[in-house]
Amino acid sequence: MAAEPIHAGGRARGLWLAAACLSLAAAVHAAEPQDPAALQAHAERFLKTQTGGLPGKVTIQVKPPRTALPACSALDAFQPAGSRSIGKFSIGVRCLAPAQWTVYLPAQVRVIAPYAVTRQPLPANHVLTAADIVLREGDLGSLPADVVTDAEAMLGYRAVSGLAAGAPLRSALLRPPLAVQQGQVTRLVLNGPGFSVQSEGQALANAGRGDRVRVKTRSGQVISGIAHDGQQVVVTF
C-alpha cells in the first residue's frame, strides 16, 4: 500500500522537473539577442513582395537596428499607414513571440524607370500630344508620387496650369479630355431602381470624364450628373 504514494510523488517530481527545464529553456531563449541580419533580411523580403509589380529596376536597402533586441521566433513586417513603398522611409518589424516588441528600420527603395517630362513650356489648358512629352530615366522614389510613367495614357489630357520645359509630368496637374462640351447636345441617361431612360439636353459647362456637370433638359429643368465619353451624362436617382 505504501508503494503507490511513492510512485505518485515520483511522477509529480518528474513533471515539476520537466516544467522547470522548459522554463529555463524559455528564459535562456529570451535572454539571447535577436540576430540583426535575420531582422534585416525579413524586412527586405517583405519590401521585395510589396514592390514586385513596379516597373524598371528595383533595389532595396534596409539598415539593421541600432539596439539589441530579444530573440524572436515570429517576426511580422509592416509599413506604417500612409507611407510610400519607394524612396526613403521606415519599415516596421514586430515580434509576436515569445516576447512582444516593435522596431522601425530605415529603408530605401530605388526604382530606376522611365518617366515623362515636358519637351517645351506648355500653357494652361493645353491639350497634350506626343510631341509635348519626352521620357527620361531616373529614380521614381526621388520624384513626386504622382509622376507619370505611362505617357501614352495622358495623351489628350489638359494642363491645369502652365508647365515649364523639362518638368516631370504629374497626374495632379492634368485633367482628363473633355467628355462633354458646353452648349452641345448631350445624351442623358437616367438610371434608377428598376428603370433606365435616355433623353437629350444641353450641357451648361465643359466637363472631363468622371466630372459632375449640369445639364438643361428639353423641358427647361436643370439636373446634375456624371460626364462620360461621347457627350453623355449619367444621372442616378
N, C-alpha and C positions, 0 to 999 in steps of 0.2 A: 504493500500500500504506500510505502514511502518513496518508491521509485518514480511515481507519476508526478509529484510536485517538482522533483529534481529535473525531470525531463522538460516540464513546462518552464521552469526557471531558466534552463539552458537555452531553450528556444527564444525566450524573451531577451536574454543577453545577446543572442545571435542577431536578433532583429535590431537591438539597440546599437550593436557594433556596425551593422550594415548601414543604418541611418547616419551614424557618426562618420563613417567613411564617405558617404555621399555628400554630407555637409562639408566635410573637409575638402573634398574634390571641388565642390562648387566654390568654396572660399578661395582655393588656390587658383581656379579658373578666373574668378572675379578679380583677383589680385594681378593677373597677367595683363600687360598693356596691349591695347589694340595695335595691330600691325598697320602703320601708316600707309604702306604700299598697297595693302589689300583694300583699305578705305578709299584710296585714290583710284584704284582700278575699278572699284564698284561704281564710283561716281562717273568715271569715263565711259563705262559700258552703258549706263543709263543715258548719258548725253548722246552716245552713238545711236541709240534707238530713237531718241527724240528728234534727231537731225537726219534720219535715214532718207527722208523724201526731199531734202533740199537739193537744189541744182549746184553744179560746179564741184570744186574740190574742197572738202571739209577737213579741217584739222582741229583736234580737241586737246586742250591742255587744262589739267586740274592740279592745283597745288595741294600738297599734303597738309594735315592740321599742324598747328604750331605747338599745341599742348598734348600731353599724354592722356589717353582715354582708356577706360576699362575694356577688356576684351569683349567682343560681341559675336554672337553666333547667328544673329538675324538682322542684317542690315537692310535699310529701306531708303533709297534716294528719292528726292523730290525737288521740284522747283518752287520757290516762293511765288505766291499769287501775283500776277501782273508782270513778271519778269520775262524777258525775251530769251529765246533759245540760242541766239547768236550774239557775238560781241563779248564784252566783259560783264560778268555778273557773278552772283554767288549761288552755289548749288547746296542744298541741304541734304544731310545724311543723318537718319535717326537709327538708334539701336532699339530693337524691340525685345531682346532677351540676351542674356539673363538680367542685365541692368537696363535702364532706360535713360538715354541721353540723346542730344541733338547737337550737331556741329555744322557750321557753314563754311564751305571751302571756296576760295577764289577760283574762278574758271574763266576761260576764254575760248570761244569757238570762232574760228575764222572760216569764212565761206568765200572762196575766190570764184567769182562767176561774172558773166556779162550783165551790165545794167544799162538803162537808157539815159542819155543826156541830150540836151537840145543842141542842134547843129549851129543855130544862129538865134539872135534875140527874137522872141515871139510876143506879139501884143496880146492884150486881154481879149478874150472871146475868139482867139484864133483857132481854127479847126485843124487838128494835127494831120499831117500827111507823112508818108515815108521819107520825104525829103527833109523834114524837120528834125528827124531823130537819127542819132548815131549811137552805136554800142561801145562801151568801154568795159574793161575788166578790172575788178577791184574787190576789196573785202566788203561784203554786204553788211558785216557786223559793225563797220565804222560809218555806215550810211543811215539815213532815216529809215525807219521800219517800213514805210510805205513806198520805198523806191521801186520803180517799175523795172521788172526783169523780162516781161513779155511785151515787147514794143508793138508787135502787130495787133495785140488786143486793144491798144489805145488809139489806133487809127480812127479818125472821125470824132474823137473826143475834143472838147473845147477847153482852152486855158482859162482858168478863173481870173487870173491877173497876168500881168506881163512877166515873162520869164527871160532870164539872162542867158546868153550863149554859154554852153558848156555846163549848165546847171543840171544836177541829177533830176530826172523827171519823177515827180511824186504823184501818186494817185489822188492825194488830198487836194492837189492844185488843179485837178482836171474834172470836167463834168461830162457825163455821157452824151452821145449825139442826141440832137433834138428828135424826139419821137413824135411830138405834137407841136405844130406851129400855130401861133396866134392868128386868128381870123380865118383859118382854114376849116373846111367842112370836116367834122370829127365824127367818127363812128362810136356811138355809145353802146356799151354792153352793160345791161342792168341785171345783176345777179342777186338772188335772194333765196330763202328756204323754198325749194321745190320749183323755182322758175328761173328763166334766163330770157331776157328780152333785148332786142337790138333796135337802136334808133339812131337819129342823127342830131348833131348840134354844132355849135361853133365854139372853138377854143378861145378863151379870153386871155391867154398868155402862152408863151413858149414853155415847153417842159421837156426834160430829158427822161429817158427810160427809168421808171420807178418813182418819178416825182409826182407830187399831188398837184392837180390843176383844176381850175373851174371851167365849166362848160355851160353855155347857154343853150337850152333846148328850143325846139321849134315853137313851143307854147310860151316861151319867154322866161321859164323857170331857170334858175342858176343852181347847178349841182356840182359837187366836187368828187373827183375820182382819181385813179392812178393811171398815169400815162404809160402806154405800151407802144411798141414799134408800129409803124403804118398808120399814124394819125388815129389811134384808137385809145379810148379812155374806158376803164372798167370801174363801175360803181357797185359796191357791195352793200346790201341792206341787212 
